[in-house]
Amino acid sequence: MKKLLQQALEWKALLDSGQVLDQAEIARKNGLSRARVTQIMSLLRLAPEIQEHLLSVPETAHQPVITERVLRPITQIEDQKQQVEEVKRLLGQDS
């Protein structure tokens, strides 16, 4: 999960700097479908608090608690506070 978010941040930097034109170019250069690039880039719609948490989780050998697939619907929630509450619920940290 951490690696995917880091990848999305790298791709965003490439887009912002103009080094790549669009997500289609990223897909071609990385041998991915445009849909897959879009899925990964959608992680950037997560609240900053969630992104910070994901980036701070140490790499481990066991299955991550939160997967990209589980986060996909949360990326569609506009309200960042609601996103945070949903992630807390997933982690068993209901407030």
C-alpha positions in Angstrom: 0.0 0.0 0.0 2.8 2.4 1.0 4.6 1.7 -2.3 1.5 2.5 -4.4 0.9 5.8 -2.6 4.6 6.7 -3.1 4.2 5.8 -6.8 1.2 8.0 -7.1 3.1 10.9 -5.5 6.0 10.3 -7.9 3.7 10.3 -10.9 2.0 13.5 -9.7 5.4 15.2 -9.5 6.2 14.1 -13.1 2.8 15.5 -14.2 3.2 18.7 -12.3 6.7 19.3 -13.7 5.6 18.6 -17.3 8.0 15.6 -17.6 5.0 13.5 -18.7 2.0 14.8 -20.5 -0.7 12.8 -19.0 -1.7 9.5 -17.2 -1.8 7.7 -20.6 1.9 8.5 -21.0 2.6 7.2 -17.5 0.7 4.0 -18.3 2.7 3.4 -21.5 6.0 4.1 -19.9 5.2 1.7 -17.0 3.5 -1.1 -19.0 0.2 -0.5 -17.2 -3.3 0.2 -18.3 -4.7 3.7 -18.1 -7.3 2.3 -15.7 -4.7 1.0 -13.4 -2.8 4.3 -13.3 -6.1 6.0 -12.5 -6.8 3.6 -9.7 -3.3 4.3 -8.2 -3.6 8.0 -8.7 -6.9 8.1 -6.9 -5.0 7.5 -3.7 -4.0 11.1 -3.9 -7.7 12.0 -3.2 -7.4 10.6 0.3 -7.2 13.1 3.2 -3.7 14.2 4.0 -4.0 12.5 7.5 -4.7 9.2 5.8 -1.9 9.6 3.3 0.5 10.4 6.2 -0.7 7.3 8.1 -0.2 5.1 5.0 3.3 6.5 4.4 4.3 5.9 8.0 3.3 2.3 8.2 6.5 0.1 8.2 6.9 -2.4 5.4 6.0 -5.8 6.8 5.9 -9.4 5.5 2.3 -10.0 6.5 -0.9 -8.9 4.8 -1.6 -5.1 5.2 -4.6 -4.2 7.3 -5.8 -1.7 4.6 -5.4 -2.6 1.0 -5.8 -0.4 -2.0 -8.9 -2.3 -3.0 -10.5 -1.4 0.4 -9.5 2.2 0.0 -10.9 2.7 -3.5 -14.5 3.5 -2.3 -13.1 5.8 0.3 -11.3 7.8 -2.4 -14.7 8.6 -3.8 -15.9 10.3 -0.6 -15.6 14.1 -0.9 -15.6 14.9 2.8 -12.1 14.3 4.2 -13.4 14.0 7.8 -15.8 11.2 6.6 -12.8 9.6 4.9 -10.8 9.6 8.1 -13.8 8.2 10.1 -14.2 5.4 7.6 -10.5 4.5 7.8 -10.6 4.6 11.6 -13.6 2.2 11.4 -11.6 -0.1 9.2 -8.7 -0.1 11.6 -11.0 -0.7 14.6 -10.4 2.7 16.0 -14.0 3.9 16.1 -14.3 7.3 17.8 
